[in-house]
Amino acid sequence: MRQKPNAAGLIAALDTPDAARAEGWAAAVAPHVGLVKVGLELFCAAGPGVVGRIARHRPVFLDLKFHDIPNTVAGAVRSVCADRAAAPAMLTLHGGGGAAMIEAARRAAEDTLGAARPAILAVTVLTSFTAAALAETGVAGGPAQQVLRLARLALAAGADGLVCSPQEVSRLRDAFGGAPLLVVPGIRPAGSAAGDQARIATPEETAAMGADWLVVGRPITGADDPAAAAAAIAASLPR
Ligand SMILES: O=C(O)c1cc(=O)[nH]c(=O)n1[C@@H]1O[C@H](COP(=O)(O)O)[C@@H](O)[C@H]1O
């Protein structure tokens, strides 16, 4: 899914260790979302085969946030792209893994799947980080500055897009224009609990700032009716 949606679209994060539950959610939200996200919890519990099963409902955003030496990440990308029929439409790696790692990931995806390769998305600063938590890791200057720094590096190294919080979307659009895919978690409809997310905004605000894809987990999967929750968020986005 390297092409950009015409208007901001929705991605449902299927965070559960239960593959049957995840498949049920995928089927229920499919009419309202562009992609569904398979993350570490589901992948580690259910194994790689879950990607193909979930992909029967919607294209899969495989969020394993690779961060290792270039050779190892290239191998991981080849592994998740090996089965063409079950290959993800998008995948994540950490921008902090550096330019050589990102270049190696892109090359591995191209070598394995050619034009059908997944979009490579670089995670910048996790949406759970405050400025204080980021400073504890040795990064001064705050999330916005670090997001811009990693974005510049990742896009120059061949990433198709970035994962950032709603609070950096406008700055990234100003700096890099409309081309990079901006995939944005930390989305909270008014009144829903932030949980462990620190840098958040509503779906309407995030779409208006120029996000391409909004990643929403618990506000959908924790709802009594996940399909209705996904439908309501999708309907709130400008068309
Ligand atoms: O890469 C991601 O998708 C991601 C990056 C990030 O900075 N923050 C973040 O929350 N995510 C993912 O987005 C989803 C957000 O879920 P909720 O907080 O439940 O809406 C989770 O599956 C996270 O793993």
The ligand as a Tripos MOL2 file, in Angstrom:
@<TRIPOS>MOLECULE
LIG
   24    25     1     0     0
SMALL
NO_CHARGES

@<TRIPOS>ATOM
      1 O1          4.0100    1.6160   14.9630 O.co2     1 LIG1
      2 C1          2.9180    1.7690   15.5150 C.2       1 LIG1
      3 O2          1.8860    1.4080   14.9670 O.co2     1 LIG1
      4 C2          2.8840    2.5270   16.7700 C.ar      1 LIG1
      5 C3          3.8550    3.4940   16.9320 C.ar      1 LIG1
      6 C4          3.7510    4.4090   17.9860 C.ar      1 LIG1
      7 O3          4.5780    5.3350   18.1200 O.2       1 LIG1
      8 N1          2.7190    4.2950   18.8390 N.ar      1 LIG1
      9 C5          1.7690    3.3040   18.7450 C.ar      1 LIG1
     10 O4          0.8440    3.2870   19.5580 O.2       1 LIG1
     11 N2          1.8750    2.3870   17.7290 N.ar      1 LIG1
     12 C6          0.9060    1.2650   17.6440 C.3       1 LIG1
     13 O5         -0.3940    1.7920   17.4260 O.3       1 LIG1
     14 C7         -1.3670    1.0860   18.1750 C.3       1 LIG1
     15 C8         -2.1100    2.0540   19.0550 C.3       1 LIG1
     16 O6         -3.0590    1.3670   19.8160 O.3       1 LIG1
     17 P1         -4.0610    2.1170   20.7970 P.3       1 LIG1
     18 O7         -3.2470    2.9480   21.7440 O.co2     1 LIG1
     19 O8         -4.7720    0.9990   21.4770 O.co2     1 LIG1
     20 O9         -4.9700    2.9690   19.9290 O.co2     1 LIG1
     21 C9         -0.6430   -0.0110   18.9500 C.3       1 LIG1
     22 O10        -0.8010   -1.2330   18.2400 O.3       1 LIG1
     23 C10         0.8190    0.4240   18.9310 C.3       1 LIG1
     24 O11         1.6990   -0.6780   18.8500 O.3       1 LIG1
@<TRIPOS>BOND
     1     1     2 2
     2     2     3 1
     3     2     4 1
     4     4     5 ar
     5     4    11 ar
     6     5     6 ar
     7     6     7 2
     8     6     8 ar
     9     8     9 ar
    10     9    10 2
    11     9    11 ar
    12    11    12 1
    13    12    13 1
    14    12    23 1
    15    13    14 1
    16    14    15 1
    17    14    21 1
    18    15    16 1
    19    16    17 1
    20    17    18 2
    21    17    19 1
    22    17    20 1
    23    21    22 1
    24    21    23 1
    25    23    24 1
@<TRIPOS>SUBSTRUCTURE
     1 LIG1         1 GROUP 0 **** ****
